[in-house]
Amino acid sequence: MKTLVSLLRDDSGATMVEYGIMVALIAAVCIVLVMTLGQNVSNAFNSVNTQL
């Protein structure tokens, strides 16, 4: 019974899942930022191109 309770309380695997979730969220934020910033830069280049 003590072995079963100690296995249920072992949360060392949870930290790996938490790191995976954090990495996924950071990657999603980076993708959104790059897409938004890329569109803004593209618009700026197009504006300069039309003015030239």
BAROVEX-446996 format. One record per residue: x, z, y negated of N, C-alpha, C, O in turn. Coordinates in steps of 0.02 Angstrom, whole numbers. Last residue first. Example, Ala and Ser with C-alpha at 12.3 -4.5 7.8 and 13.67 -1.06 7.14 Angstrom:
// residues 2
nX; nZ; nY; caX; caZ; caY; cX; cZ; cY; oX; oZ; oY
642; 354; 112; 684; 357; 53; 645; 394; -2; 670; 402; -57 .
660; 390; 284; 615; 390; 225; 660; 390; 165; 712; 423; 166 .
This chain:
// residues 52
nX; nZ; nY; caX; caZ; caY; cX; cZ; cY; oX; oZ; oY
434; -2714; -2787; 491; -2757; -2796; 469; -2829; -2796; 510; -2874; -2803 .
311; -2661; -2756; 332; -2659; -2826; 393; -2704; -2838; 402; -2729; -2894 .
308; -2675; -2618; 261; -2714; -2658; 281; -2715; -2732; 268; -2764; -2767 .
410; -2584; -2583; 416; -2655; -2566; 368; -2698; -2608; 387; -2751; -2631 .
358; -2463; -2623; 419; -2489; -2656; 426; -2563; -2643; 446; -2600; -2687 .
250; -2458; -2533; 239; -2456; -2605; 299; -2483; -2643; 291; -2522; -2690 .
316; -2455; -2410; 272; -2511; -2426; 257; -2515; -2501; 253; -2569; -2529 .
382; -2332; -2421; 421; -2394; -2417; 378; -2455; -2434; 401; -2501; -2467 .
269; -2247; -2423; 315; -2248; -2480; 357; -2312; -2480; 367; -2343; -2532 .
213; -2271; -2298; 175; -2287; -2358; 220; -2291; -2419; 211; -2334; -2462 .
316; -2219; -2219; 298; -2289; -2213; 259; -2312; -2275; 271; -2366; -2301 .
309; -2086; -2255; 370; -2124; -2270; 356; -2198; -2267; 380; -2237; -2309 .
183; -2054; -2203; 197; -2046; -2275; 258; -2087; -2296; 258; -2118; -2348 .
203; -2077; -2067; 153; -2117; -2103; 165; -2113; -2178; 159; -2163; -2213 .
298; -1980; -2039; 314; -2050; -2029; 266; -2095; -2067; 286; -2146; -2095 .
226; -1863; -2062; 282; -1879; -2105; 301; -1952; -2099; 318; -1984; -2149 .
135; -1875; -1954; 112; -1870; -2023; 167; -1890; -2072; 155; -1930; -2118 .
221; -1879; -1843; 173; -1933; -1854; 149; -1933; -1927; 144; -1986; -1958 .
291; -1760; -1858; 327; -1823; -1860; 280; -1881; -1874; 296; -1927; -1911 .
187; -1666; -1844; 225; -1670; -1906; 262; -1737; -1913; 263; -1767; -1966 .
145; -1691; -1712; 98; -1700; -1768; 135; -1707; -1833; 118; -1750; -1874 .
263; -1658; -1643; 235; -1725; -1638; 188; -1739; -1696; 190; -1793; -1726 .
276; -1521; -1675; 328; -1569; -1696; 301; -1641; -1694; 316; -1680; -1739 .
163; -1470; -1612; 169; -1464; -1685; 220; -1515; -1710; 209; -1547; -1762 .
197; -1497; -1478; 136; -1527; -1507; 140; -1525; -1583; 122; -1574; -1616 .
311; -1418; -1462; 316; -1491; -1455; 256; -1525; -1487; 263; -1576; -1520 .
255; -1292; -1477; 305; -1314; -1525; 312; -1390; -1522; 319; -1422; -1574 .
172; -1291; -1363; 143; -1286; -1431; 192; -1310; -1484; 173; -1344; -1531 .
268; -1299; -1260; 216; -1350; -1267; 185; -1350; -1336; 173; -1403; -1366 .
339; -1181; -1281; 373; -1245; -1288; 323; -1301; -1297; 335; -1347; -1337 .
237; -1086; -1253; 268; -1089; -1320; 303; -1156; -1331; 297; -1185; -1385 .
213; -1114; -1118; 160; -1123; -1167; 188; -1129; -1238; 167; -1171; -1277 .
338; -1078; -1065; 313; -1145; -1057; 258; -1161; -1107; 256; -1216; -1136 .
341; -942; -1094; 390; -986; -1125; 367; -1059; -1121; 377; -1097; -1168 .
235; -901; -1011; 230; -892; -1084; 280; -937; -1120; 264; -967; -1171 .
289; -928; -887; 228; -963; -908; 221; -958; -984; 203; -1007; -1017 .
393; -837; -887; 408; -909; -882; 348; -950; -904; 356; -1001; -938 .
326; -717; -890; 367; -735; -947; 384; -809; -946; 388; -841; -999 .
265; -707; -766; 224; -720; -825; 266; -741; -885; 242; -780; -926 .
358; -669; -673; 338; -739; -675; 298; -756; -737; 296; -814; -758 .
363; -532; -691; 422; -571; -710; 405; -646; -713; 436; -682; -752 .
273; -432; -662; 254; -484; -710; 313; -526; -732; 311; -555; -786 .
211; -334; -538; 270; -374; -555; 249; -431; -600; 211; -475; -579 .
96; -276; -492; 120; -256; -559; 181; -296; -581; 201; -291; -639 .
82; -327; -365; 31; -343; -415; 54; -326; -486; 33; -358; -534 .
193; -271; -302; 189; -343; -310; 138; -363; -363; 149; -410; -400 .
157; -136; -304; 216; -157; -342; 217; -232; -351; 240; -257; -403 .
45; -139; -221; 37; -119; -291; 97; -141; -332; 89; -164; -388 .
107; -174; -101; 56; -217; -129; 46; -201; -204; 41; -247; -244 .
190; -63; -80; 220; -130; -88; 171; -177; -121; 190; -217; -164 .
98; 38; -62; 142; 41; -120; 174; -27; -134; 184; -47; -191 .
41; 0; 60; 0; 0; 0; 44; 0; -63; 28; -34; -112 .
